[in-house]
């Protein structure tokens, strides 16, 4: 079974772009808007990686290698939270 066509993925990416712009212009709080926009960006990155970069057939270690910097970023952000939130 063949996956979705490039046109279908492009339409999804354009829809997600519109969703991100709508969130940015919407009546959300700053933290909620940032969380939603980052979530949309992650979905777009997964779509591009799986369909345009053809990572579907790669071994699972590719995903581990890609996830390592993200996990490091989360650890570093978590380490900064006390300084950013409770230092005032």
MODELLER restraints for C-alpha pairs under 7 A, 6 or more apart:
rsr = mdl.restraints
at = mdl.atoms
rsr.add(forms.Gaussian(group=physical.xy_distance, feature=features.Distance(at['CA:13:A'], at['CA:44:A']), mean=6.22, stdev=0.5))
rsr.add(forms.Gaussian(group=physical.xy_distance, feature=features.Distance(at['CA:16:A'], at['CA:40:A']), mean=6.40, stdev=0.5))
rsr.add(forms.Gaussian(group=physical.xy_distance, feature=features.Distance(at['CA:20:A'], at['CA:37:A']), mean=5.40, stdev=0.5))
rsr.add(forms.Gaussian(group=physical.xy_distance, feature=features.Distance(at['CA:20:A'], at['CA:40:A']), mean=6.52, stdev=0.5))
rsr.add(forms.Gaussian(group=physical.xy_distance, feature=features.Distance(at['CA:23:A'], at['CA:33:A']), mean=5.99, stdev=0.5))
rsr.add(forms.Gaussian(group=physical.xy_distance, feature=features.Distance(at['CA:23:A'], at['CA:37:A']), mean=7.00, stdev=0.5))
rsr.add(forms.Gaussian(group=physical.xy_distance, feature=features.Distance(at['CA:24:A'], at['CA:33:A']), mean=6.19, stdev=0.5))
rsr.add(forms.Gaussian(group=physical.xy_distance, feature=features.Distance(at['CA:49:A'], at['CA:55:A']), mean=6.01, stdev=0.5))
rsr.add(forms.Gaussian(group=physical.xy_distance, feature=features.Distance(at['CA:50:A'], at['CA:56:A']), mean=5.31, stdev=0.5))
